[in-house]
Amino acid sequence: MARDRTEYVCTACGGTSPKWLGKCPHCEAWNTLQEQRADAPGSHRFQAVAGTQAVATLSEIVAAELPRTPTGQEELDRALGGGIVAGGVVLIGGDPGIGKSTLLLQAADSLSRTSPPGRAPAGGGPGLKVLYVTGEESGAQVALRARRLGLPGERVRVLAEIQLEKIVQALRTEAPAFCVIDSIQTLYSDALTSAPGSVAQVRECAAQLTRHAKASGTALVLVGHVTKDGTLAGPRVLEHIVDTVLYFEGDTHSSFRLVRAIKNRFGAVNEIGVFAMTDKGLKGVANPSAIFLSTHGEPVPGSCVLVTLEGTRPLLVEVQALVDSGGPSPRRLSVGLDRDRLAMLLAVLHRHAGVSCMDQDVFVNAVGGVRIAEPAADLAVLLAIRSSLAAKPLPRGFVAFGEVGLAGEVRPAPRGQERLREAAKLGFSVAVVPQANAPKKPIEGLAIHPVRRIDEAIDAVRGLG
């Protein structure tokens, strides 16, 4: 078969060259030429994705809610926004051994026994037609994993292949409703001469697979490798091509895993699903707050429970602080929280509350390996630091949340009522919250102390003690 023509495109100016050069002949930038497939005139690999429609007024376009098919994994469905969408393309990344293949194999087996919403299964069978394409393992290895997980896998079709053209042909022949590509970095196209995993190969393979998914209605999941800093490897354009981007987080030494939605064209972002790794695979955690709360017989200094918000789900996370005497250069270390924000909060605590940690080492940790990015954790962090410094525990059943500004004010957090109701449901009895988050109607079993400034919050805690 004749090889398709390739060209080299400059990533800086977009200029093309028929062969690779160290310096772009157009903008004279060095090492910017990358190989890609040269499309024939009148055709483009993204043509089927974009489509061609007449210009219409926004109010005239019929916008119907897309039907979703549950994957059988409730926590994964939560991150996806309710389930898979026909023609949707999902990219999931995570560290090696974190459980990506295990989760997707479980989802594939469950979908193969699930009828699509609103209609009978295709071909008269018991569920959706599923294809699992493995490029990193053999079919026997996938079968052994299924046996260990106790999955029957009677209708899960497996293809061990890394050549893109053969995979696309198999997709056309099998016509599955759900397909897993494990992983996108192992695929290569005959149209390019570069090695599998290169920027050109990853971009071309992802584009061709996305084109087929949109044209055929197959729900596609691409597994992606991650770099040392935890981001998806390959070109950044890969995240723009797909509809949904999921990150698999967690410590491989812990049994708990988090699936976080970073991008979702069919649902809310920053939704998380919480799983526990067992000998029978990944199981959803019904009450994730329980894994982020340490079990202390009695309240201990330096511990404060935070009500954080992950997507639409309120979570209770224990924030721990340890303040100890330091040397001439005291350390500031945080795990699960922003280190630069910790330094800023310590300055606010000193200036506006009179609590100095200049000669102290300060260590802050979010229990359970969760990563907290929202500023509503500020108040809980400061109260935990003050509790450790004073060697005095916070009251039993105490929770807090709120953003702290540089002027010492305590700013409101979004959806404060839901946070407070979640805390009350789990048995907490005392809350210090921003004044703007104080509920108009009392919440049964929860004593709420609204504050406007950080010094008021510390005085309120001192009065509770």
FIBA-859483 format. One record per atom (N, C-alpha, C, CB): x, y, z; residue in one letter. Coordinates in steps of 0.1 Angstrom, whole numbers, plus 5000, padded with zeros to 4 digits. Glycine has a CB too. Example, Ala and Ser with C-alpha at 12.3 -4.5 7.8 and 13.67 -1.06 7.14 Angstrom:
! residues 2
513249435078A
512349555078A
513249675078A
511349555090A
512849785071S
513749895071S
512950005079S
514149945057S
! end
This chain:
! residues 465
500849885000M
500050005000M
500950125000M
499050005012M
500650224991A
501450344990A
501250425003A
501050424978A
502350475008R
502350555020R
501850705017R
503750565026R
500950755025D
500450885023D
501550985025D
499350915033D
501451105018R
502451205019R
502351275032R
502251305007R
503551305037T
503651375050T
504351515048T
504451295061T
504151605057E
504851725057E
505251765071E
503951835050E
506051865072Y
506551915085Y
506052055087Y
508051915086Y
505352075098V
504652205101V
505352265113V
503152185104V
505552395112C
506252475123C
505152505134C
506852605118C
505452475146T
504552495157T
504552645161T
504952415169T
505552725156A
505552865160A
504852955150A
507052915160A
505052925137C
504353015127C
503352945118C
505453075118C
503352805118G
502452735110G
502952705096G
501152805109G
504152745093G
504752725079G
505052575077G
505952805078G
505052535065T
505252395061T
506552375054T
504052335053T
507052255055S
508252215047S
508152075043S
509552235056S
508652035031P
508551895027P
509451795034P
508751885012P
510451855041K
511351765049K
511651835062K
512551725041K
512251755071W
512551815084W
513851895083W
512751695095W
513852015089L
514952105090L
515152145105L
514752225081L
516352175108G
516652215122G
516052355125G
518052215125G
516052435114K
515452575116K
514352595106K
516552685114K
513252655111C
512152675102C
512552775091C
510852735110C
512252745078P
512652845068P
511752965067P
512652775054P
510652965074H
509753085074H
510053185085H
508353035075H
510053135098C
510253225109C
511653205115C
509153195119C
512453115111E
513853085115E
513853045130E
514653205113E
512752985135A
512852925148A
513452785148A
511352925154A
514152755158W
514852625159W
514052515165W
516152645167W
514052395160N
513452275165N
511952285167N
514152235178N
511352345157T
509852365158T
509052285147T
509552515157T
509852225138L
509152145127L
508752015132L
510052135115L
507451975131Q
506951845135Q
506151785124Q
505951865147Q
506351655122E
505751575111E
504251565113E
506451445110E
503451575103Q
502051545103Q
501651495089Q
501251655108Q
500451435088R
499951385076R
499551505067R
498851285078R
499851505054A
499451605045A
498051565039A
500451625033A
497051635042D
495751605037D
495551635022D
494651675045D
494851555015A
494551575001A
493651694999A
493951454995A
493751774988P
492851884986P
491451844987P
493151954973P
490651924994G
489251904995G
488851805006G
488651854982G
489851755013S
489551665024S
490351705036S
489751515020S
489851675048H
490551705060H
490151605071H
490351855065H
491051565079R
490751465089R
489751515100R
492051415096R
489551645101F
488551695111F
487251725104F
489151815118F
487051695091Q
485951745084Q
484651675090Q
486051705069Q
484651545093A
483551485098A
483151525112A
483651335098A
484251575120V
483951615133V
483251745134V
485351625141V
483651835125A
483051975125A
481751965119A
483952075118A
481551895107G
480251895100G
480052025093G
479151865110G
478952025085T
478552145077T
477052165079T
478952125062T
476752275085Q
475352315088Q
475052455083Q
474952295102Q
473852475080A
473452615076A
473452705088A
472052615069A
473652835085V
473652935096V
472252945101V
474153075091V
472052945115A
470752955121A
470853045133A
470152815124A
469753095137T
469653175150T
469753085161T
468353265150T
470353125172L
470553035184L
469252995189L
471353115194L
468153075189S
466853035195S
466152935186S
466053165197S
466552925174E
465852835164E
466452695165E
465952885150E
467652675171I
468252545171I
467652465182I
469852565174I
467252345178V
466652245188V
467752185196V
465752135181V
467652215209A
468652165219A
468052055228A
469352275227A
468151935225A
467551825233A
468651765242A
467051715224A
468251725254E
469151655263E
469551525257E
468451635277E
470951505257L
471451385252L
471251265261L
472951395249L
470751155256P
470551035264P
471850975269P
469750925257P
471850935281R
473050875287R
472850725291R
473550955299R
473950655290T
473850515294T
474750495306T
474350425282T
474250455317P
475150435329P
476150325327P
474250395341P
477350345332T
478450245330T
478350135340T
479750315331T
477450135350G
477450035360G
478350075372G
477849905355G
479150175371Q
480050235381Q
479450375385Q
481550235377Q
478750375396E
478050505400E
479050625401E
477250485412E
480150595407E
481150705409E
481750755396E
482250665419E
481950665386L
482450705373L
481350775366L
482850575365L
480050735367D
478950805361D
478850945366D
477650735363D
479150965379R
479151105385R
480151195379R
479351095400R
481351135377A
482451225371A
482051255356A
483751145372A
481451155349L
481051175335L
479851265333L
480851045329L
479151285344G
477951375343G
476651285342G
478051465331G
476751155344G
475551075344G
475650945336G
474451155338G
476750935328G
476950815320G
477550855307G
475650745317G
477750755298I
478350775285I
477350835275I
478950645280I
477850905265V
476950965255V
477450915242V
477151125255V
476450875233A
476750825220A
477550925212A
475450785213A
478750885207G
479650965199G
480551055208G
478851055191G
480451035221G
481351115230G
482651055231G
480651125244G
483651135232V
485051085233V
485651135247V
485951145221V
486051035255V
486651065268V
488051025269V
485850975279V
488851115275L
490251095277L
490551075292L
491151205271L
491150965296I
491350945310I
492850915312I
490550825315I
493450985321G
494850975324G
495150955339G
495651105320G
496350895342G
496650865355G
498050795356G
495650785362G
498550785368D
499850725370D
499750575366D
500350745384D
500950515363P
500950365360P
500550285372P
502350325355P
499650185370G
499150105381G
498150165390G
500350075389G
497550285386I
496550345395I
495250275394I
496450495391I
494950205383G
493750135381G
492850175369G
492950155393G
493450245359K
492650285348K
492150165340K
493550375338K
492950075337S
492549955329S
491549875337S
493749875325S
491749865350T
490849785358T
489449845358T
491349775372T
489349975360L
488050045360L
487350035347L
488250195364L
488050055336L
487450055323L
487049915319L
488450115312L
487749815323L
487349675320L
486049645328L
488449575324L
485949685340Q
484749665348Q
483549745341Q
484949715362Q
483849865336A
482749945330A
482349875317A
483250085327A
483349825309A
483049755296A
482149635299A
484349715289A
482549555309D
481749435312D
480349465316D
482449345322D
480149575324S
478849615328S
478049665317S
478949715339S
478649745308L
477949795296L
477449685287L
478749895289L
478349575286S
477949465277S
476749395282S
479149375276S
476349415294R
475149355300R
474049455303R
475449275312R
474149575297T
473249685299T
472449725286T
473949815305T
471249735287S
470449775275S
470549925274S
468949735276S
470649985262P
470650125260P
469350185264P
470950165245P
469250315269P
468050375273P
467050395262P
468350505280P
465850345264G
464750375255G
464650275243G
464950505249G
465550175242R
465350075231R
465949945235R
466050135218R
465649845228A
466049705231A
467549695227A
465249605223A
468249605232P
469649585229P
469849555214P
470249475237P
470949595208A
471249575194A
471449425192A
472449655189A
470949375181G
471149235177G
470449135186G
472649205177G
469549185194G
468749085203G
469549035214G
468248975194G
470749085216G
471649035227G
471249105240G
473049055224G
471949065251P
471549115264P
472049255267P
472149025275P
472949315259G
473449445262G
474149515251G
474449435274G
474849615254L
475549695243L
476749615238L
476049825249L
477049645225K
478249585219K
479449665223K
478049575203K
480449595229V
481649655235V
482849605229V
481649635250V
483849685226L
485149655221L
486249705229L
485249695206L
487149625234Y
488249665242Y
489549655233Y
488349585255Y
490149765230V
491349755221V
492549775231V
491349865210V
493449675231T
494649685240T
495849695232T
494649575250T
496649795234G
497949815227G
499149785236G
498049945222G
498949775250E
500049755259E
500049615264E
499849855270E
498949545263E
498849405268E
498349315257E
497949395280E
498549185259S
497949085250S
496549055254S
498848955249S
495848985245G
494448945248G
494448855260G
493848885237G
495448765262A
495548675273A
495648745286A
496648575271A
496448855286Q
496648935298Q
495349005303Q
497749035297Q
494649055293V
493349115296V
492349015301V
492749185283V
492348895295A
491548785300A
491848745315A
491548665291A
493148745318L
493648705331L
493148815341L
495148695332L
493148935337R
492649045346R
491149025349R
492949185341R
490448995338A
489048975340A
488748855349A
488348955326A
489548755348R
489348635357R
489548675372R
490248515353R
490648755374R
490948795388R
489848885393R
492248875388R
489248965385L
488149055389L
486848985390L
488049175380L
486748865386G
485548785386G
484548835376G
484948795400G
484948885364L
484048935354L
483848825344L
484649065347L
482648805340P
482348695330P
482948735316P
480848675329P
482748855312G
483248905299G
482748825287G
484748895299G
481548775288E
481048695277E
480748775264E
479848625281E
480548905265R
480248985253R
481249095251R
478849045255R
482349095259V
483349195257V
484349145246V
484049235270V
484349215235R
485249175224R
486549245226R
484649225210R
487649175224V
489049225227V
489849215214V
489749135238V
490549325211L
491449335200L
492849385204L
490849435189L
493849305203A
495249345206A
495849395193A
496049225212A
495949525192E
496449585179E
496849735183E
495349585168E
497949775175I
498449915177I
498449995164I
499849915183I
498149935153Q
498050005140Q
496750065138Q
498349905128Q
496750195136L
495450275136L
494550225125L
495750425134L
495050205113E
494150165102E
493450035105E
494950155089E
494049935111K
493449815114K
492349835125K
494449705119K
492649925135I
491749945145I
490450015140I
492350035156I
490650115131V
489450185125V
488650085117V
489950295116V
489349995110Q
488649895102Q
487849795111Q
489549805093Q
488449765122A
487649675132A
486449745138A
488649635143A
486649885140L
485449955145L
484349965135L
485950105148L
484749975122R
483649965112R
482949835111R
484250005098R
483749725112T
483249595111T
482449555123T
484349495109T
482949575135E
482249545148E
481149635151E
483249535159E
481249765148A
480249865151A
479849865165A
478949845142A
480849885175P
480449875189P
479750005193P
481749845197P
479049995204A
478450115210A
479450175220A
477150075217A
480350105225F
481350155235F
482650085231F
480950115249F
483750175231C
485050125228C
486150185237C
485450145213C
487050105241V
488150155250V
489450135242V
488250075263V
490250245241I
491550235234I
492650245245I
491750355224I
493350145248D
494350145259D
495750105254D
493850035270D
496550205251S
496350345253S
496650415240S
497250395264S
496350545239I
496550625227I
497950645224I
495850765229I
498850635234Q
500350655231Q
500950535224Q
501050685244Q
500250425224T
500850305218T
500450285203T
500450175225T
499550365198L
499050355185L
499950425175L
497650405183L
499950385162Y
500750445152Y
499950435139Y
502150385150Y
500150535130S
499450535117S
500550515106S
498650665115S
500150435096D
501050415085D
501250535077D
500550305076D
500450635079A
500550765071A
501750845076A
499350845072A
502250815088L
503450885094L
504550795096L
503050955107L
505750855095T
506950775097T
507550775111T
508050815087T
507050865120S
507550885133S
507050765142S
506951015139S
507750755153A
507450635162A
506250655170A
508650615172A
505650545174P
504450555183P
504750635196P
503950415187P
503750715200G
503950795212G
504450935209G
504850735221G
504950965196S
505451095193S
504251185191S
506251095179S
504551315191V
503451415191V
502651405178V
504051555191V
503251375167A
502551365154A
501651245154A
503451365143A
502151135159Q
501351005160Q
500151015169Q
502250885163Q
500351075181V
499251085191V
498151175185V
499851135204V
498551285179R
497651385174R
496851325162R
498251515170R
497551255153E
496851195142E
495951085146E
497851145132E
496350995154C
495550885159C
494350925166C
496350785167C
494451025175A
493351085182A
492351145173A
493751185193A
492851215163A
491951285154A
491151185145A
492751375145A
491751085141Q
491050985132Q
490050905141Q
492150885126Q
490450865153L
489450795161L
488250885165L
490150745174L
488551015168T
487451105171T
486551125159T
488051245176T
487151135147R
486351145135R
485351025134R
487251155123R
485950905136H
485050785135H
483950785145H
485950655136H
484350825158A
483350815169A
482150915166A
483950855182A
482451035161K
481451135158K
480551085146K
482051265155K
481151015136A
480450975125A
479550855127A
481350945113A
480050765136S
479350635138S
478550635151S
480350525139S
478750725160G
478050725173G
478650635183G
476650685170G
479750585181T
480450505191T
480950585203T
481550425185T
480650555215A
481250615227A
482650565228A
480350595239A
483650655229L
485050615228L
485750665241L
485750675215L
486550575247V
487450615258V
488850595254V
487050535271V
489650705255L
491150695252L
491850695266L
491550805243L
492750605268V
493650605280V
494850675276V
493850455285V
495350775284G
496550845281G
497550835292G
496150995279G
498850835288H
499850835298H
500050975304H
501250795292H
500650985316V
500951115322V
502451135324V
500151125336V
502851265325T
504251295327T
504551295342T
504551435322T
505751325345K
506251315359K
505451415368K
507751355360K
505051525363D
504251625371D
502751595371D
504451765366D
502351485365G
500951435366G
500051485355G
500451485378G
500551565345T
499751605334T
499751505323T
500151745329T
498751515314L
498651415303L
499851435293L
497351435296L
500451325289A
501551335280A
501051355266A
502451215281A
501951405257G
501551435243G
501151575241G
500351345239G
500551605229P
500251745226P
499051795235P
499951765212P
499051925238R
497951975246R
496651975238R
498252115250R
496751975224V
495651975216V
494751845218V
496051985201V
495351745223L
494651625226L
493451645235L
495551515232L
493651735245E
492551765255E
491551855248E
493151835267E
491851925238H
490852005231H
490051925221H
491552125224H
490551815216I
489851735206I
488751655213I
490851635199I
488951605225V
488051515231V
486951595238V
488751425242V
485851525242D
484751595249D
484951595264D
483451525246D
485551495270T
485651485284T
487151445288T
484651385290T
487651515298V
488951475303V
488851435318V
490051595301V
489251315321L
489251265335L
490651235339L
488351135336L
490951265352Y
492251235358Y
491951135369Y
492951365363Y
492851035369F
492750925379F
493850965390F
492950785374F
493451005402E
494351045412E
494350945424E
493951185417E
495350955432G
495450875444G
496850825445G
494550765443G
497150785457D
498450725461D
498350575458D
498850755475D
499350515451T
499350375448T
499550295461T
500450335438T
500050355471H
500150285484H
498850285492H
501350345492H
497850365488S
496650375495S
495550295486S
496150515497S
494450255493S
493450175486S
492350265480S
492850075496S
492450395482F
491450485477F
491950555464F
491050585487F
491050575455R
491250645442R
490250745439R
491350545430R
490650855432L
489750965429L
489750975414L
490051095436L
488550985408V
488451025393V
487851165393V
487550915386V
488651255387R
488251395387R
488051445372R
489251485394R
486851505370A
486551565357A
487151705355A
485051565354A
488151715346I
488751845344I
488051925333I
490251825340I
487451845323K
486751905312K
485551815309K
487651935299K
484451875306N
483251795303N
482251875295N
482551735316N
482151845282R
481151915274R
479751875276R
481551895259R
479551765283F
478251715286F
477851715301F
478151565281F
478651785309G
478251795323G
479151885330G
478451655329G
479051885344A
479851975352A
481251935353A
479151995366A
482152035354V
483651995357V
483851995372V
484552105350V
485051935375N
485551925389N
484651825397N
485552055395N
483751755390E
483051645397E
484151535400E
481851585389E
483951465411I
484851355415I
484051235418I
485751395427I
484651115415G
484150985419G
485250925428G
483850895407G
484850865439V
485750805449V
485550655448V
485450865463V
486750585447F
486750435446F
487650385457F
487150395432F
487450255460A
488250185469A
488750065461A
487550135482A
490050035461M
490649925454M
490549795463M
492149955450M
489849695458T
489749575465T
490249455457T
488249545469T
490249335462D
490749225454D
489849185443D
490849105463D
488649245442K
487649225431K
487549355423K
486349185437K
488549435423G
488549555415G
488149685423G
487649545403G
487749785415L
487449915421L
485949915425L
487750025412L
485649955437K
484349965442K
484050115446K
484049875454K
482850165442G
482550305446G
482350315461G
481250345439G
482750435466V
482550465480V
481350555482V
483850535486V
480350495489A
479050565491A
479250695499A
478050475497A
480050685510N
480250805519N
481650845519N
479750775533N
482150925509P
483550955507P
484051035519P
483851025495P
483251115526S
483751195537S
484351105548S
482551275543S
483950985549A
484450895559A
485950865557A
483750765560A
486450865545I
487850835543I
488750955545I
488050775529I
488151075545F
488951195547F
488951245561F
488451295537F
488351175570L
488251215584L
488951105592L
486751225588L
489951155600S
490651065609S
489751035621S
492051125613S
489950915627T
489150875638T
490050905651T
488750725637T
489651005658H
490351035671H
489351005682H
490851185671H
489950945692G
489050915704G
488651045710G
489750825714G
489551135711E
489251275717E
489851375707E
489851285731E
489251495707P
489851605699P
491251625702P
489051735701P
492051655691V
493551675693V
493851805688V
494351565686V
494951875693P
495352005688P
495851995673P
496452065696P
495552095666G
495952105652G
495052035642G
497352045651G
493851995646S
492951925637S
491752005635S
492651785642S
491352035623C
490052105620C
489452045608C
490352265617C
488152025608V
487351965597V
486852075588V
486151875603V
487152055575L
486752145565L
485552085557L
487952185556L
484552175554V
483552125544V
483852185531V
482052175549V
484452105522T
484852155509T
483852105498T
486252095505T
483952165486L
483052135476L
483752085464L
482152255472L
483451965459E
484051905447E
483051885437E
484751765451E
482951975427G
481851975418G
480552015424G
481751845411G
479651925425T
478351945432T
478251865445T
477251905423T
479351805449R
479351715461R
480151775472R
479951575457R
479451805484P
480151855496P
480851735502P
479151915506P
482151765506L
482951665512L
483551715525L
484051615503L
483551635536L
484151675548L
485651615548L
483351635560L
486551705550V
487951665549V
488651725562V
488751725537V
489451635568E
490151685580E
491451755576E
490451565590E
491651875580V
492951945578V
493751945591V
492652095573V
494951895590Q
495851885601Q
497051985600Q
496351745603Q
497352045611A
498452135611A
499452105623A
498052285613A
500652115621L
501652095631L
502652215631L
502451955629L
502652285643V
503552395644V
504552365655V
502752525649V
505852375651D
506952335660D
508052435659D
507452185656D
508852445669S
509952535669S
510952505658S
510652535683S
511252615650G
512152605639G
513452675641G
511552655626G
514352665632G
515652725633G
515652865627G
516652645626G
516752915622P
516853045616P
516053055603P
518253085613P
515752945596S
514952945584S
513852845586S
515852905571S
512752885592P
511552795594P
510952745581P
510552865602P
510552625581R
509952555570R
508452575569R
510252405570R
507952585556R
506552595553R
506252485543R
506152735548R
505552375548L
505252265540L
503752225540L
506152145544L
503252205528S
501752165528S
501652045518S
500852285523S
500751955522V
500451835514V
498951845511V
500851705521V
498651855498G
497251855494G
496652005494G
496351785503G
497452095497L
497052245497L
498252325491L
496852295512L
497852445486D
498852525479D
499852585489D
498052645472D
501152555486R
502152605496R
502252755496R
503552545492R
502152815484D
502252965483D
501153035491D
502253015469D
499952975490R
498853025498R
499053015513R
497452965493R
499652905517L
499952885531L
500852995536L
500652755533L
501853035529A
502753145533A
501953275534A
503853165523A
501053305525M
500153425525M
499253415538M
499353435512M
498653305541L
497753295552L
498453315565L
497053155552L
499753265566L
500453295578L
500753445580L
501853215578L
500953515570A
501153655571A
499853725575A
501653715557A
498753685570V
497453735574V
497153705589V
496353685565V
497553585593L
497253545607L
498153635616L
497653405609L
499353675612H
500153755621H
499653895621H
501553755616H
499353955609R
499054095609R
497654125615R
499054145594R
496654045612H
495254075616H
494753995628H
494354045604H
495453895633A
495053825644A
496053815655A
494653685641A
497253875653G
498253875663G
498853745666G
497753935675G
498753645658V
499353515660V
500553495651V
498353395657V
501753495657S
502953495649S
503553355649S
504053585656S
504053315637C
504653185634C
506053205627C
503753085626C
506653325629M
507853355622M
508953265625M
508253505625M
509053215638D
510153135642D
509752985643D
510853185654D
508652955637Q
508052815638Q
508052745625Q
506652825644Q
508252615625D
508052535613D
506552505613D
508852395614D
505952515601V
504552495599V
504252385589V
503752625595V
503652285592F
503252175583F
501752155583F
503952035588F
501252145571V
499752135569V
499552015560V
499152265563V
498551935563N
498251815556N
496751795555N
498851695562N
496251755543A
494851725540A
494751565541A
494351775527A
494051515551V
493951375553V
493351295542V
493151345566V
493851185539G
493351095528G
493851115515G
491851115528G
494851205513G
495451225500G
494651305491G
495751095494G
493651375495V
492851455487V
493551585484V
491451485493V
493351645472R
493951775469R
492851885469R
494651775455R
493051985477I
492052095479I
492552215472I
491752125494I
491852265462A
492252385454A
491452505457A
492252355440A
490252485463E
489352605465E
489852685477E
487952555467E
489752825476P
490152905487P
489252895500P
490153055483P
488152825499A
487252815511A
487952735522A
485952745507A
489152675519A
489852605529A
490652695538A
490752505523A
490752825535D
491552915543D
491252915558D
491453055537D
490052935561L
489652945575L
489952825583L
488152985576L
489652705578A
490052585585A
491552565587A
489452465577A
492252605577V
493752595578V
494252685589V
494452635564V
493752805589L
494252905600L
493852855614L
493753045597L
492652805615L
492152765628L
492952635633L
490652735628L
493352555623A
494152435627A
495552475631A
494252335615A
496152575624I
497452625628I
497452695642I
497952735618I
496352775644R
496252835657R
496052735668R
495152945657R
495352625666S
495052525675S
496352455679S
494052425670S
497152425669S
498452355671S
499452445679S
499052305658S
499452565675L
500352665682L
500052675697L
500352795675L
498652685699A
498252695713A
498152565721A
496952765714A
498352455714A
498252325720A
496952305726A
499452305730A
495852355719K
494552345725K
493652295714K
494052475730K
492952175715P
492152125705P
490852205703P
491751985708P
490352195690L
489052255687L
487952175693L
488852275672L
486752235695P
485652155702P
485252035694P
484452245703P
484751935700R
484251815693R
483051855684R
483751705704R
483051795672G
482051815663G
482151955656G
480651805669G
483352005655F
483552145649F
483952135635F
484652215657F
483352225626V
483652235612V
483752385609V
482552165603V
484452415598A
484652555594A
484952555579A
485852615601A
484652665573F
484952695559F
484852845556F
484052615549F
485552895546G
485553035543G
486853085537G
485153125555G
486853175528E
488053235522E
488453345530E
487753275507E
489753365532V
490353465540V
491153565531V
491253415552V
490853695531G
491453785523G
492653845529G
490553895519G
493453925522L
494653985527L
494354095537L
495454045516L
493154145537A
492754245547A
492254185560A
491754345541A
492254055561G
491753985572G
490253945572G
492054055584G
489553985561E
488153955561E
487953815557E
487454045551E
486753755562V
486353625558V
485253625548V
485953545571V
485653585536R
484753595525R
483853465524R
485453615512R
482653485518P
481753365517P
482253265507P
480353415513P
481753135509A
482053025500A
480852995492A
482652905508A
480952945480P
479752915472P
479052795478P
480152885458P
477652795477R
476752695481R
477052655496R
477052565472R
477052755504G
477252735518G
476252655525G
477452865525G
474952675521Q
473852605527Q
474052445526Q
472452645522Q
474452405514E
474652265511E
475752205520E
474952235497E
476852285522R
477952245530R
477452225545R
479052345530R
476652325550L
476252315564L
475252195565L
475552445568L
474352165556R
473452055557R
474251925557R
472452055546R
475251915549E
476051795548E
476751775562E
477151795537E
477251875568A
477951865581A
476951825592A
478551995585A
475751875591A
474751835601A
474351695599A
473551935600A
474251655587K
473851515584K
474851415589K
473651495569K
476051455590L
477151365594L
477451375609L
478451385587L
476551455616G
476651465631G
477451575637G
477151335636G
477951665629F
478751785634F
477751885640F
479551845623F
478251945651S
477252025659S
477652175660S
477251975673S
478952215656V
479352355657V
480052385644V
480352365670V
479752505639A
480352555627A
480652705628A
479352535615A
481852735623V
482252875622V
482352905607V
483652905629V
481452995602V
481353025588V
481353175585V
480052955582V
481553215573P
481453355569P
480053415572P
481853385555P
479953545575Q
478753605578Q
477753585566Q
478953755581Q
478153595554A
477353585543A
476753445540A
478053635530A
477353345546N
476953205545N
475953165557N
478053115544N
475753255566A
474853225577A
473453195572A
474753335588A
472853085575P
471453045569P
470353135576P
471152905572P
469353165568K
468253245574K
467453165584K
467353295563K
467353035581K
466652945590K
467652855597K
465552855583K
467452825610P
468352745617P
468352605612P
468052745632P
469552535613I
469752395608I
469752315621I
471052375600I
468852215621E
468652135633E
469952065637E
467552035632E
470352075650G
471552005655G
472852075652G
471551875650G
472852195646L
474052265642L
474052405647L
474252255627L
474952435656A
475152575661A
476052645652A
475652575676A
475652755646I
476452825636I
476852965642I
475552845623I
478152985640H
478753115645H
479253195633H
479853085655H
478553285628P
479053365616P
480053465620P
477853435609P
481053485612V
482153585615V
482453665602V
483453505620V
482953785605R
483353875594R
484853885591R
482854015596R
485653855602R
487053875601R
487753755608R
487554005608R
489053735605I
489753625611I
489953635626I
491153615604I
490153755631D
490253775646D
488953735653D
490653915650D
487753765646E
486453725652E
486353575652E
485353785644E
486853505642A
486753365641A
487653305653A
487253305628A
488753355655I
489653305666I
488953325680I
491053365666I
488353445681D
487653475694D
486453385696D
487153625694D
485753355685A
484553265686A
485053125690A
483853255672A
486153075685V
486652945689V
487152945703V
487852895680V
487753055707R
488153075721R
486953065731R
489053205723R
485853135727G
484653135735G
484052995736G
483753225730G
484152915725L
483652775726L
484452685735L
483552725712L
485652715737G
486552625745G
486252645759G
487952655742G
! end
